[in-house]
Amino acid sequence: MKNIAVLLTVFNRKKKTLECLRKLYDQRIPEAYSLEVYMVDDGSSDGTSNAVALEFPKVNVIRGNGDLFWNRGMHKAWIEAMNKKNYDFYLWLNDDTFIFEGALETIILDSKNKDDRSIICGTTQSLSGSKLSYGGRNENGELIRPSNVLKECKYMNGNFVLIPKFVNDLVGTIDPVFRHSIGDLDYGLRAQKKGVQVFVASKVIGACDNHQSLPKWCLIDIPLKRRLKSLYSPLGNSHPYYFFIYENRHHGLLVAMKHFFTIHLRALFPRLWKI
């Protein structure tokens, strides 16, 4: 029997979290595979943990202090799983990602096709089905469309990602130095530096609306004080401190220094980017 630890971090999205778990538990699990869920609730005030415990009593609910956010929450779930059992796979799952029927079977078979020695990244589409939203990306950051064959990618979003034990033993867990974002991109690049390939799953695995939009620190009509607060928010996708670590690690000191400067310049003078 091969065991899969499903890892997710949640915060105040009770309805979505329950729907996400329903879609997961509705999956047909291939013979000789089993799964256990580790869910970090990072301080939800909407009753998420109690609702999950009532409907899904087998879920391992781990309480966060409200300061973990996504990346450190995923790390906490991962460590908890490893301390409990020597799992064959670790599956990342976002609670706003609603996987389609057959998604679990697809990603398991895709991994098996690569001898369970590669990372398999699932692709999602918008809830309307009109466009792709998250998944594996090429060198230019463009999403790669699944086409019934495995395609290698450079960057990966962490919505639905299968990490085999071989990769976990080689690369380790997601890096808790990052607080909310960036950790998924960092993990994929760290793995590739160790010779691990990252592939886009052969089919679109689910639906998740794209949340990407210009952050407040880029907007002209937002006052300077609020722009700077937004820039250094844990939820910011280009937090200068964490983004510098990521770029220095993967693109070199000069690139990291350049973008550290231009990020602040854009926050101070967003009008320059409108010219």
Accessible surface in RSA format (square Angstrom, percent):
REM  Atomic radii and reference values for relative SASA: ProtOr
REM  Chains: A
REM  Algorithm: Lee & Richards
REM  Probe-radius: 1.40
REM  Slices: 20
REM RES _ NUM      All-atoms   Total-Side   Main-Chain    Non-polar    All polar
REM                ABS   REL    ABS   REL    ABS   REL    ABS   REL    ABS   REL
RES MET A   1   155.48  80.5  89.21  59.0  66.27 157.8  90.19  76.7  65.29  86.5
RES LYS A   2    82.46  40.2  82.46  50.6   0.00   0.0  54.23  48.8  28.22  30.1
RES ASN A   3    31.54  21.7  31.54  30.5   0.00   0.0   1.30   3.1  30.24  29.2
RES ILE A   4     0.09   0.0   0.00   0.0   0.09   0.2   0.00   0.0   0.09   0.2
RES ALA A   5     0.00   0.0   0.00   0.0   0.00   0.0   0.00   0.0   0.00   0.0
RES VAL A   6     0.00   0.0   0.00   0.0   0.00   0.0   0.00   0.0   0.00   0.0
RES LEU A   7     0.00   0.0   0.00   0.0   0.00   0.0   0.00   0.0   0.00   0.0
RES LEU A   8     0.00   0.0   0.00   0.0   0.00   0.0   0.00   0.0   0.00   0.0
RES THR A   9    13.95   9.9   5.46   5.5   8.49  20.2   5.46   7.3   8.49  12.8
RES VAL A  10     2.46   1.6   0.00   0.0   2.46   5.9   2.46   2.1   0.00   0.0
RES PHE A  11   109.53  54.8 100.78  62.4   8.75  22.8 100.78  61.1   8.75  25.0
RES ASN A  12    56.83  39.2  36.23  35.0  20.60  49.6  14.01  33.7  42.82  41.4
RES ARG A  13    89.08  37.4  81.20  41.4   7.88  18.8  39.18  53.5  49.90  30.2
RES LYS A  14    80.20  39.1  78.11  47.9   2.09   5.0  32.47  29.2  47.74  50.8
RES LYS A  15   176.15  85.9 169.47 104.0   6.67  15.9 116.07 104.5  60.08  64.0
RES LYS A  16    82.67  40.3  81.43  50.0   1.24   3.0  48.94  44.0  33.74  35.9
RES THR A  17     0.00   0.0   0.00   0.0   0.00   0.0   0.00   0.0   0.00   0.0
RES LEU A  18    20.97  11.7  20.97  15.0   0.00   0.0  20.97  14.7   0.00   0.0
RES GLU A  19    54.41  31.2  54.41  41.2   0.00   0.0  20.37  39.4  34.04  27.8
RES CYS A  20     0.64   0.5   0.16   0.2   0.48   1.1   0.00   0.0   0.64   0.7
RES LEU A  21     0.00   0.0   0.00   0.0   0.00   0.0   0.00   0.0   0.00   0.0
RES ARG A  22    91.22  38.3  89.17  45.5   2.05   4.9  37.96  51.9  53.26  32.3
RES LYS A  23    77.55  37.8  76.58  47.0   0.97   2.3  22.97  20.7  54.57  58.1
RES LEU A  24     1.14   0.6   0.00   0.0   1.14   2.9   0.00   0.0   1.14   3.1
RES TYR A  25    81.45  38.0  54.01  30.7  27.45  71.4  54.40  40.9  27.06  33.4
RES ASP A  26   115.53  80.9  85.13  84.7  30.40  71.9  27.48  64.7  88.05  87.8
RES GLN A  27    15.22   8.5   3.08   2.2  12.14  28.9   0.59   1.3  14.63  11.1
RES ARG A  28   149.97  63.0 141.36  72.1   8.61  20.5  83.03 113.5  66.94  40.6
RES ILE A  29    63.38  36.1  45.61  34.0  17.77  42.8  45.61  32.8  17.77  48.2
RES PRO A  30    14.33  10.4  12.26  11.2   2.07   7.5  13.41  11.1   0.92   5.7
RES GLU A  31   161.90  92.9 140.49 106.3  21.41  51.0  62.49 120.9  99.41  81.2
RES ALA A  32    53.87  49.5  44.80  69.1   9.07  20.6  48.97  69.0   4.90  13.0
RES TYR A  33    27.81  13.0  17.39   9.9  10.41  27.1  14.17  10.6  13.64  16.8
RES SER A  34    37.35  31.6  35.74  47.7   1.61   3.7  30.58  65.1   6.77   9.5
RES LEU A  35    25.34  14.1   4.33   3.1  21.01  52.8   4.90   3.4  20.44  55.0
RES GLU A  36    45.54  26.1  41.45  31.4   4.09   9.7  30.58  59.1  14.96  12.2
RES VAL A  37     0.47   0.3   0.00   0.0   0.47   1.1   0.00   0.0   0.47   1.3
RES TYR A  38     1.43   0.7   1.43   0.8   0.00   0.0   1.43   1.1   0.00   0.0
RES MET A  39     0.00   0.0   0.00   0.0   0.00   0.0   0.00   0.0   0.00   0.0
RES VAL A  40     0.00   0.0   0.00   0.0   0.00   0.0   0.00   0.0   0.00   0.0
RES ASP A  41     4.22   3.0   3.21   3.2   1.01   2.4   1.21   2.8   3.01   3.0
RES ASP A  42     5.83   4.1   5.53   5.5   0.30   0.7   1.23   2.9   4.61   4.6
RES GLY A  43    39.97  49.3   0.00   N/A  39.97  49.3  23.60  64.8  16.36  36.7
RES SER A  44    24.96  21.1   0.20   0.3  24.76  57.0   0.20   0.4  24.76  34.7
RES SER A  45   101.59  85.8  63.58  84.9  38.00  87.5  50.29 107.1  51.30  71.9
RES ASP A  46    48.74  34.1  32.17  32.0  16.57  39.2  39.11  92.0   9.64   9.6
RES GLY A  47    33.38  41.2   0.00   N/A  33.38  41.2  27.32  75.0   6.06  13.6
RES THR A  48     0.49   0.4   0.00   0.0   0.49   1.2   0.00   0.0   0.49   0.7
RES SER A  49     4.86   4.1   3.18   4.2   1.69   3.9   3.40   7.2   1.47   2.1
RES ASN A  50   106.16  73.2  99.35  96.0   6.81  16.4  27.72  66.7  78.44  75.8
RES ALA A  51    22.68  20.8  13.91  21.5   8.77  19.9  20.25  28.5   2.43   6.4
RES VAL A  52     0.00   0.0   0.00   0.0   0.00   0.0   0.00   0.0   0.00   0.0
RES ALA A  53    51.63  47.5  42.28  65.2   9.35  21.3  44.49  62.7   7.14  18.9
RES LEU A  54   158.64  88.3 134.66  96.3  23.98  60.3 140.08  98.4  18.56  49.9
RES GLU A  55    75.01  43.1  51.18  38.7  23.83  56.7  34.62  67.0  40.39  33.0
RES PHE A  56    22.73  11.4  19.05  11.8   3.68   9.6  22.59  13.7   0.13   0.4
RES PRO A  57   106.41  77.6  78.02  71.1  28.39 103.2  81.14  67.0  25.28 157.1
RES LYS A  58   177.19  86.4 157.04  96.4  20.15  48.0 106.69  96.0  70.50  75.1
RES VAL A  59    10.74   7.1   0.02   0.0  10.72  25.8   0.02   0.0  10.72  29.1
RES ASN A  60    37.01  25.5  30.10  29.1   6.91  16.6  13.30  32.0  23.71  22.9
RES VAL A  61    46.94  30.9  16.96  15.4  29.98  72.2  16.96  14.7  29.98  81.3
RES ILE A  62    19.34  11.0  16.05  12.0   3.29   7.9  19.34  13.9   0.00   0.0
RES ARG A  63   156.37  65.7 139.46  71.1  16.91  40.3  63.11  86.3  93.26  56.5
RES GLY A  64    16.06  19.8   0.00   N/A  16.06  19.8   3.41   9.4  12.65  28.3
RES ASN A  65   122.26  84.3  81.44  78.7  40.82  98.3  45.36 109.2  76.90  74.3
RES GLY A  66    35.90  44.3   0.00   N/A  35.90  44.3  14.07  38.6  21.83  48.9
RES ASP A  67    68.64  48.1  66.17  65.9   2.48   5.9  19.65  46.2  48.99  48.9
RES LEU A  68    30.80  17.2  30.80  22.0   0.00   0.0  30.80  21.6   0.00   0.0
RES PHE A  69    47.62  23.8  40.71  25.2   6.92  18.0  47.62  28.9   0.00   0.0
RES TRP A  70    35.51  14.3  32.63  15.8   2.89   6.8  33.44  17.8   2.07   3.4
RES ASN A  71     0.00   0.0   0.00   0.0   0.00   0.0   0.00   0.0   0.00   0.0
RES ARG A  72    66.00  27.7  64.38  32.8   1.62   3.9  15.95  21.8  50.05  30.3
RES GLY A  73     0.00   0.0   0.00   N/A   0.00   0.0   0.00   0.0   0.00   0.0
RES MET A  74     0.33   0.2   0.33   0.2   0.00   0.0   0.33   0.3   0.00   0.0
RES HIS A  75    41.19  22.5  41.19  28.6   0.00   0.0  23.11  23.8  18.08  21.0
RES LYS A  76    79.07  38.6  75.12  46.1   3.95   9.4  25.52  23.0  53.55  57.0
RES ALA A  77     0.00   0.0   0.00   0.0   0.00   0.0   0.00   0.0   0.00   0.0
RES TRP A  78     0.16   0.1   0.16   0.1   0.00   0.0   0.16   0.1   0.00   0.0
RES ILE A  79    61.04  34.7  61.04  45.5   0.00   0.0  61.04  44.0   0.00   0.0
RES GLU A  80    78.13  44.9  75.84  57.4   2.29   5.5   5.04   9.7  73.09  59.7
RES ALA A  81     0.00   0.0   0.00   0.0   0.00   0.0   0.00   0.0   0.00   0.0
RES MET A  82    65.26  33.8  46.03  30.5  19.24  45.8  32.79  27.9  32.48  43.0
RES ASN A  83   121.45  83.8  84.52  81.7  36.93  88.9  28.93  69.6  92.51  89.4
RES LYS A  84   116.50  56.8  83.23  51.1  33.27  79.2  67.68  60.9  48.82  52.0
RES LYS A  85    75.99  37.1  66.53  40.8   9.46  22.5  49.63  44.7  26.35  28.1
RES ASN A  86   110.28  76.1  89.80  86.8  20.49  49.3  37.11  89.3  73.18  70.7
RES TYR A  87     0.33   0.2   0.16   0.1   0.17   0.4   0.16   0.1   0.17   0.2
RES ASP A  88    42.12  29.5  39.69  39.5   2.43   5.7   4.45  10.5  37.67  37.6
RES PHE A  89     2.67   1.3   2.67   1.7   0.00   0.0   2.67   1.6   0.00   0.0
RES TYR A  90     3.57   1.7   3.57   2.0   0.00   0.0   0.12   0.1   3.46   4.3
RES LEU A  91     0.00   0.0   0.00   0.0   0.00   0.0   0.00   0.0   0.00   0.0
RES TRP A  92     0.41   0.2   0.41   0.2   0.00   0.0   0.06   0.0   0.35   0.6
RES LEU A  93     0.61   0.3   0.40   0.3   0.21   0.5   0.40   0.3   0.21   0.6
RES ASN A  94    29.98  20.7  28.21  27.3   1.77   4.3   3.42   8.2  26.56  25.7
RES ASP A  95     0.95   0.7   0.62   0.6   0.33   0.8   0.00   0.0   0.95   0.9
RES ASP A  96     8.84   6.2   5.85   5.8   2.98   7.1   1.91   4.5   6.93   6.9
RES THR A  97     0.29   0.2   0.00   0.0   0.29   0.7   0.00   0.0   0.29   0.4
RES PHE A  98    32.01  16.0  31.09  19.3   0.92   2.4  31.09  18.8   0.92   2.6
RES ILE A  99     3.86   2.2   0.60   0.4   3.25   7.8   0.60   0.4   3.25   8.8
RES PHE A 100    77.25  38.6  73.43  45.5   3.82   9.9  77.25  46.8   0.00   0.0
RES GLU A 101   170.69  98.0 138.07 104.5  32.62  77.7  53.86 104.2 116.83  95.4
RES GLY A 102    22.36  27.6   0.00   N/A  22.36  27.6  21.01  57.7   1.34   3.0
RES ALA A 103     4.10   3.8   0.00   0.0   4.10   9.3   3.61   5.1   0.49   1.3
RES LEU A 104     0.00   0.0   0.00   0.0   0.00   0.0   0.00   0.0   0.00   0.0
RES GLU A 105    43.60  25.0  43.57  33.0   0.03   0.1   5.95  11.5  37.65  30.7
RES THR A 106    16.09  11.4  11.04  11.2   5.05  12.0   6.77   9.1   9.32  14.1
RES ILE A 107     0.00   0.0   0.00   0.0   0.00   0.0   0.00   0.0   0.00   0.0
RES ILE A 108     0.67   0.4   0.43   0.3   0.24   0.6   0.43   0.3   0.24   0.7
RES LEU A 109    84.55  47.1  84.20  60.2   0.34   0.9  84.20  59.1   0.34   0.9
RES ASP A 110     7.75   5.4   7.75   7.7   0.00   0.0   0.00   0.0   7.75   7.7
RES SER A 111     0.23   0.2   0.00   0.0   0.23   0.5   0.23   0.5   0.00   0.0
RES LYS A 112   123.40  60.2 115.91  71.1   7.49  17.8  61.13  55.0  62.27  66.3
RES ASN A 113   108.60  74.9  78.45  75.8  30.15  72.6  18.89  45.5  89.71  86.7
RES LYS A 114    72.26  35.3  63.82  39.2   8.45  20.1  19.33  17.4  52.94  56.4
RES ASP A 115   110.80  77.6  91.83  91.4  18.97  44.9  22.45  52.8  88.36  88.1
RES ASP A 116    24.53  17.2  22.08  22.0   2.45   5.8  13.58  32.0  10.94  10.9
RES ARG A 117   127.41  53.5 123.01  62.7   4.41  10.5  31.44  43.0  95.98  58.2
RES SER A 118     7.20   6.1   6.94   9.3   0.26   0.6   0.04   0.1   7.16  10.0
RES ILE A 119     0.00   0.0   0.00   0.0   0.00   0.0   0.00   0.0   0.00   0.0
RES ILE A 120     0.00   0.0   0.00   0.0   0.00   0.0   0.00   0.0   0.00   0.0
RES CYS A 121     0.00   0.0   0.00   0.0   0.00   0.0   0.00   0.0   0.00   0.0
RES GLY A 122     0.80   1.0   0.00   N/A   0.80   1.0   0.00   0.0   0.80   1.8
RES THR A 123     0.00   0.0   0.00   0.0   0.00   0.0   0.00   0.0   0.00   0.0
RES THR A 124     0.00   0.0   0.00   0.0   0.00   0.0   0.00   0.0   0.00   0.0
RES GLN A 125    43.90  24.5  43.90  32.1   0.00   0.0   0.40   0.8  43.50  33.0
RES SER A 126     7.49   6.3   7.45   9.9   0.04   0.1   7.45  15.9   0.04   0.1
RES LEU A 127    99.00  55.1  68.95  49.3  30.05  75.5  69.38  48.7  29.62  79.7
RES SER A 128    95.07  80.3  51.62  68.9  43.45 100.1  56.91 121.2  38.16  53.5
RES GLY A 129    37.61  46.4   0.00   N/A  37.61  46.4  10.03  27.5  27.58  61.8
RES SER A 130    89.60  75.7  49.04  65.4  40.57  93.4  48.87 104.1  40.73  57.1
RES LYS A 131   129.62  63.2 123.96  76.1   5.65  13.5  73.82  66.4  55.80  59.4
RES LEU A 132    23.84  13.3  13.11   9.4  10.73  27.0  13.11   9.2  10.73  28.9
RES SER A 133     0.17   0.1   0.17   0.2   0.00   0.0   0.17   0.4   0.00   0.0
RES TYR A 134    22.15  10.3  22.15  12.6   0.00   0.0  16.65  12.5   5.50   6.8
RES GLY A 135     0.85   1.0   0.00   N/A   0.85   1.0   0.83   2.3   0.01   0.0
RES GLY A 136     0.10   0.1   0.00   N/A   0.10   0.1   0.00   0.0   0.10   0.2
RES ARG A 137    33.85  14.2  33.85  17.3   0.00   0.0  10.53  14.4  23.33  14.1
RES ASN A 138    48.75  33.6  46.04  44.5   2.71   6.5  24.68  59.4  24.08  23.3
RES GLU A 139   122.18  70.1 104.06  78.7  18.12  43.1  54.87 106.1  67.31  55.0
RES ASN A 140   123.28  85.0  89.49  86.5  33.79  81.4  20.99  50.5 102.29  98.9
RES GLY A 141    30.02  37.0   0.00   N/A  30.02  37.0  19.81  54.4  10.21  22.9
RES GLU A 142   101.37  58.2  95.70  72.4   5.67  13.5  42.07  81.4  59.30  48.4
RES LEU A 143    45.06  25.1  20.51  14.7  24.54  61.7  20.51  14.4  24.54  66.1
RES ILE A 144    26.74  15.2  23.17  17.3   3.57   8.6  26.58  19.1   0.17   0.5
RES ARG A 145   145.46  61.1 140.63  71.7   4.83  11.5  58.42  79.8  87.04  52.8
RES PRO A 146    16.43  12.0   1.65   1.5  14.78  53.7   2.22   1.8  14.21  88.3
RES SER A 147    55.50  46.9  36.68  49.0  18.82  43.4  40.66  86.6  14.85  20.8
RES ASN A 148   115.15  79.4  92.86  89.7  22.29  53.7  25.01  60.2  90.14  87.1
RES VAL A 149    89.12  58.6  83.81  75.9   5.31  12.8  88.60  77.0   0.53   1.4
RES LEU A 150    37.42  20.8  12.41   8.9  25.01  62.9  12.41   8.7  25.01  67.3
RES LYS A 151    69.53  33.9  65.43  40.1   4.10   9.8  41.42  37.3  28.11  29.9
RES GLU A 152    93.92  53.9  71.14  53.8  22.79  54.3  25.40  49.1  68.52  55.9
RES CYS A 153     6.56   5.0   0.00   0.0   6.56  15.4   4.69  11.9   1.87   2.0
RES LYS A 154    65.64  32.0  62.42  38.3   3.22   7.7  20.01  18.0  45.63  48.6
RES TYR A 155    33.32  15.6  32.74  18.6   0.58   1.5  18.61  14.0  14.71  18.1
RES MET A 156     0.36   0.2   0.35   0.2   0.00   0.0   0.35   0.3   0.00   0.0
RES ASN A 157    16.93  11.7  16.55  16.0   0.38   0.9   1.70   4.1  15.23  14.7
RES GLY A 158     2.53   3.1   0.00   N/A   2.53   3.1   1.12   3.1   1.40   3.1
RES ASN A 159     7.35   5.1   7.27   7.0   0.07   0.2   0.77   1.8   6.58   6.4
RES PHE A 160     0.00   0.0   0.00   0.0   0.00   0.0   0.00   0.0   0.00   0.0
RES VAL A 161     0.00   0.0   0.00   0.0   0.00   0.0   0.00   0.0   0.00   0.0
RES LEU A 162     0.00   0.0   0.00   0.0   0.00   0.0   0.00   0.0   0.00   0.0
RES ILE A 163     0.00   0.0   0.00   0.0   0.00   0.0   0.00   0.0   0.00   0.0
RES PRO A 164     0.99   0.7   0.99   0.9   0.00   0.0   0.99   0.8   0.00   0.0
RES LYS A 165    65.30  31.9  64.47  39.6   0.83   2.0  33.42  30.1  31.88  34.0
RES PHE A 166    72.24  36.1  63.02  39.0   9.23  24.0  68.48  41.5   3.76  10.8
RES VAL A 167     0.00   0.0   0.00   0.0   0.00   0.0   0.00   0.0   0.00   0.0
RES ASN A 168    12.03   8.3   9.19   8.9   2.83   6.8   0.00   0.0  12.03  11.6
RES ASP A 169    93.58  65.5  57.54  57.3  36.04  85.2  33.14  78.0  60.44  60.3
RES LEU A 170    74.90  41.7  58.95  42.2  15.96  40.1  62.83  44.1  12.07  32.5
RES VAL A 171    12.40   8.2   0.15   0.1  12.25  29.5   1.09   0.9  11.31  30.7
RES GLY A 172    26.43  32.6   0.00   N/A  26.43  32.6  25.69  70.5   0.75   1.7
RES THR A 173    20.63  14.7  14.54  14.7   6.09  14.5   5.26   7.1  15.37  23.2
RES ILE A 174     0.23   0.1   0.14   0.1   0.10   0.2   0.14   0.1   0.10   0.3
RES ASP A 175    28.10  19.7  25.65  25.5   2.45   5.8   6.44  15.2  21.66  21.6
RES PRO A 176    54.39  39.6  50.46  46.0   3.93  14.3  50.86  42.0   3.52  21.9
RES VAL A 177    45.56  30.0  36.58  33.1   8.98  21.6  44.40  38.6   1.16   3.1
RES PHE A 178     0.06   0.0   0.06   0.0   0.00   0.0   0.06   0.0   0.00   0.0
RES ARG A 179    50.46  21.2  49.77  25.4   0.69   1.6   2.38   3.3  48.08  29.1
RES HIS A 180    51.26  28.0  48.53  33.7   2.73   7.0  23.55  24.3  27.71  32.2
RES SER A 181    35.30  29.8  26.90  35.9   8.41  19.4  29.28  62.3   6.03   8.4
RES ILE A 182     9.83   5.6   6.97   5.2   2.86   6.9   7.14   5.1   2.68   7.3
RES GLY A 183     0.00   0.0   0.00   N/A   0.00   0.0   0.00   0.0   0.00   0.0
RES ASP A 184    20.49  14.4  20.49  20.4   0.00   0.0   0.27   0.6  20.22  20.2
RES LEU A 185    47.98  26.7  47.86  34.2   0.12   0.3  47.86  33.6   0.12   0.3
RES ASP A 186     0.00   0.0   0.00   0.0   0.00   0.0   0.00   0.0   0.00   0.0
RES TYR A 187     0.00   0.0   0.00   0.0   0.00   0.0   0.00   0.0   0.00   0.0
RES GLY A 188     0.38   0.5   0.00   N/A   0.38   0.5   0.38   1.0   0.00   0.0
RES LEU A 189     8.06   4.5   7.39   5.3   0.67   1.7   7.41   5.2   0.65   1.7
RES ARG A 190    45.36  19.0  43.47  22.2   1.88   4.5  16.80  23.0  28.55  17.3
RES ALA A 191     0.00   0.0   0.00   0.0   0.00   0.0   0.00   0.0   0.00   0.0
RES GLN A 192    46.68  26.1  29.45  21.5  17.23  41.0  18.05  38.4  28.64  21.7
RES LYS A 193   127.06  62.0  86.85  53.3  40.21  95.7  82.26  74.0  44.80  47.7
RES LYS A 194   113.10  55.2  86.53  53.1  26.56  63.2  46.31  41.7  66.79  71.1
RES GLY A 195    65.55  80.8   0.00   N/A  65.55  80.8  37.12 101.9  28.44  63.7
RES VAL A 196     5.60   3.7   1.22   1.1   4.39  10.6   3.53   3.1   2.08   5.6
RES GLN A 197    79.38  44.4  77.09  56.3   2.29   5.5  19.48  41.5  59.90  45.4
RES VAL A 198     0.90   0.6   0.69   0.6   0.21   0.5   0.69   0.6   0.21   0.6
RES PHE A 199    11.48   5.7  11.48   7.1   0.00   0.0  11.48   7.0   0.00   0.0
RES VAL A 200     0.74   0.5   0.63   0.6   0.11   0.3   0.63   0.5   0.11   0.3
RES ALA A 201     0.12   0.1   0.00   0.0   0.12   0.3   0.00   0.0   0.12   0.3
RES SER A 202    13.77  11.6  12.83  17.1   0.95   2.2   5.82  12.4   7.95  11.1
RES LYS A 203   116.46  56.8 112.36  68.9   4.10   9.8  62.20  56.0  54.26  57.8
RES VAL A 204    38.99  25.7  25.03  22.7  13.96  33.6  25.03  21.8  13.96  37.9
RES ILE A 205     1.28   0.7   0.47   0.3   0.82   2.0   1.28   0.9   0.00   0.0
RES GLY A 206     0.00   0.0   0.00   N/A   0.00   0.0   0.00   0.0   0.00   0.0
RES ALA A 207     9.42   8.7   9.42  14.5   0.00   0.0   9.42  13.3   0.00   0.0
RES CYS A 208     0.64   0.5   0.44   0.5   0.20   0.5   0.20   0.5   0.44   0.5
RES ASP A 209    58.84  41.2  55.87  55.6   2.98   7.0  21.07  49.6  37.77  37.7
RES ASN A 210    53.29  36.7  28.34  27.4  24.94  60.1  10.60  25.5  42.69  41.3
RES HIS A 211   104.37  57.0  77.53  53.9  26.84  68.7  67.75  69.8  36.62  42.6
RES GLN A 212   117.39  65.6  87.70  64.1  29.69  70.7  37.01  78.8  80.38  61.0
RES SER A 213    90.33  76.3  64.28  85.8  26.06  60.0  52.10 110.9  38.23  53.6
RES LEU A 214   105.62  58.8  87.22  62.4  18.40  46.3  88.14  61.9  17.49  47.1
RES PRO A 215    31.58  23.0  21.13  19.3  10.45  38.0  31.58  26.1   0.00   0.0
RES LYS A 216   110.25  53.8 108.15  66.4   2.10   5.0  63.00  56.7  47.25  50.3
RES TRP A 217    13.13   5.3  13.13   6.4   0.00   0.0  12.91   6.9   0.22   0.4
RES CYS A 218    10.81   8.2   2.39   2.7   8.42  19.8   0.00   0.0  10.81  11.7
RES LEU A 219    57.55  32.1  56.87  40.7   0.68   1.7  57.55  40.4   0.00   0.0
RES ILE A 220    58.02  33.0  41.26  30.7  16.76  40.4  41.27  29.7  16.75  45.5
RES ASP A 221   122.61  85.9  90.07  89.6  32.54  76.9  50.00 117.7  72.61  72.4
RES ILE A 222    20.34  11.6  19.57  14.6   0.78   1.9  19.98  14.4   0.37   1.0
RES PRO A 223    75.34  54.9  63.33  57.7  12.02  43.7  75.01  61.9   0.34   2.1
RES LEU A 224    81.71  45.5  75.55  54.1   6.16  15.5  75.55  53.1   6.16  16.6
RES LYS A 225   173.82  84.8 166.61 102.2   7.21  17.2 112.85 101.6  60.97  64.9
RES ARG A 226   117.11  49.2 114.21  58.2   2.90   6.9  46.94  64.2  70.17  42.5
RES ARG A 227    20.54   8.6  20.54  10.5   0.00   0.0   0.00   0.0  20.54  12.4
RES LEU A 228    64.20  35.8  62.22  44.5   1.98   5.0  62.40  43.8   1.80   4.9
RES LYS A 229   162.29  79.2 150.64  92.4  11.65  27.7 101.53  91.4  60.76  64.7
RES SER A 230    21.12  17.8  14.65  19.6   6.47  14.9  10.83  23.1  10.29  14.4
RES LEU A 231     0.19   0.1   0.00   0.0   0.19   0.5   0.00   0.0   0.19   0.5
RES TYR A 232   101.44  47.4  87.72  49.9  13.72  35.7  72.37  54.4  29.07  35.8
RES SER A 233    31.39  26.5  27.15  36.2   4.24   9.8  20.96  44.6  10.43  14.6
RES PRO A 234    33.91  24.7  29.82  27.2   4.10  14.9  30.06  24.8   3.85  23.9
RES LEU A 235   110.73  61.7  92.30  66.0  18.44  46.3  92.56  65.0  18.18  48.9
RES GLY A 236    10.54  13.0   0.00   N/A  10.54  13.0   8.43  23.1   2.11   4.7
RES ASN A 237    78.16  53.9  68.31  66.0   9.85  23.7  29.32  70.6  48.84  47.2
RES SER A 238    21.14  17.9  20.99  28.0   0.15   0.3   1.12   2.4  20.02  28.0
RES HIS A 239    21.29  11.6  21.22  14.7   0.07   0.2  10.62  10.9  10.67  12.4
RES PRO A 240     1.32   1.0   0.34   0.3   0.98   3.6   0.48   0.4   0.84   5.2
RES TYR A 241   122.00  57.0 118.78  67.6   3.22   8.4  86.28  64.8  35.72  44.0
RES TYR A 242    25.97  12.1  25.97  14.8   0.00   0.0   7.87   5.9  18.09  22.3
RES PHE A 243    43.84  21.9  43.84  27.2   0.00   0.0  43.84  26.6   0.00   0.0
RES PHE A 244    59.25  29.6  56.66  35.1   2.59   6.8  58.80  35.6   0.46   1.3
RES ILE A 245    35.70  20.3  31.65  23.6   4.05   9.8  34.53  24.9   1.18   3.2
RES TYR A 246    11.89   5.6  11.89   6.8   0.00   0.0   7.58   5.7   4.31   5.3
RES GLU A 247    11.47   6.6  11.47   8.7   0.00   0.0   0.18   0.3  11.29   9.2
RES ASN A 248    65.21  45.0  53.83  52.0  11.38  27.4   0.10   0.2  65.12  62.9
RES ARG A 249    85.25  35.8  62.34  31.8  22.90  54.5  32.84  44.9  52.40  31.8
RES HIS A 250    27.93  15.3   2.32   1.6  25.61  65.5   4.59   4.7  23.34  27.2
RES HIS A 251    73.20  40.0  49.08  34.1  24.13  61.7  33.22  34.2  39.98  46.5
RES GLY A 252    32.42  40.0   0.00   N/A  32.42  40.0  29.38  80.6   3.04   6.8
RES LEU A 253    95.77  53.3  89.11  63.8   6.66  16.7  89.11  62.6   6.66  17.9
RES LEU A 254   147.73  82.3 141.83 101.5   5.90  14.8 142.19  99.9   5.54  14.9
RES VAL A 255    54.53  35.9  53.27  48.2   1.25   3.0  54.36  47.2   0.17   0.5
RES ALA A 256     1.04   1.0   0.00   0.0   1.04   2.4   0.14   0.2   0.91   2.4
RES MET A 257   102.17  52.9  95.25  63.0   6.92  16.5  89.06  75.7  13.10  17.4
RES LYS A 258   129.03  62.9 119.39  73.3   9.64  23.0  74.68  67.2  54.35  57.9
RES HIS A 259    57.12  31.2  57.12  39.7   0.00   0.0  38.91  40.1  18.22  21.2
RES PHE A 260    83.97  42.0  81.21  50.3   2.77   7.2  83.31  50.5   0.66   1.9
RES PHE A 261   130.65  65.4 126.75  78.5   3.91  10.2 130.41  79.1   0.24   0.7
RES THR A 262    37.27  26.5  36.24  36.7   1.03   2.5  30.86  41.5   6.41   9.7
RES ILE A 263    15.78   9.0  13.23   9.9   2.54   6.1  15.78  11.4   0.00   0.0
RES HIS A 264    40.98  22.4  40.98  28.5   0.00   0.0  35.31  36.4   5.67   6.6
RES LEU A 265    49.92  27.8  47.97  34.3   1.95   4.9  49.40  34.7   0.52   1.4
RES ARG A 266    57.35  24.1  57.35  29.2   0.00   0.0   5.35   7.3  52.00  31.5
RES ALA A 267     0.00   0.0   0.00   0.0   0.00   0.0   0.00   0.0   0.00   0.0
RES LEU A 268    75.24  41.9  65.13  46.6  10.10  25.4  65.13  45.7  10.10  27.2
RES PHE A 269   110.84  55.5 107.59  66.6   3.25   8.5 110.84  67.2   0.00   0.0
RES PRO A 270     8.51   6.2   7.12   6.5   1.39   5.1   7.13   5.9   1.37   8.5
RES ARG A 271   151.87  63.8 151.87  77.4   0.00   0.0  58.83  80.4  93.04  56.4
RES LEU A 272    88.84  49.5  76.34  54.6  12.50  31.4  76.38  53.6  12.46  33.5
RES TRP A 273   106.72  42.8  75.60  36.6  31.12  73.1  56.81  30.3  49.91  81.0
RES LYS A 274   156.56  76.4 122.70  75.3  33.86  80.6  68.38  61.5  88.18  93.9
RES ILE A 275   168.48  95.9 108.77  81.0  59.71 143.9 136.65  98.4  31.82  86.4
END  Absolute sums over single chains surface
CHAIN  1 A    13262.9      10860.5       2402.4       7481.0       5781.9
END  Absolute sums over all chains
TOTAL         13262.9      10860.5       2402.4       7481.0       5781.9
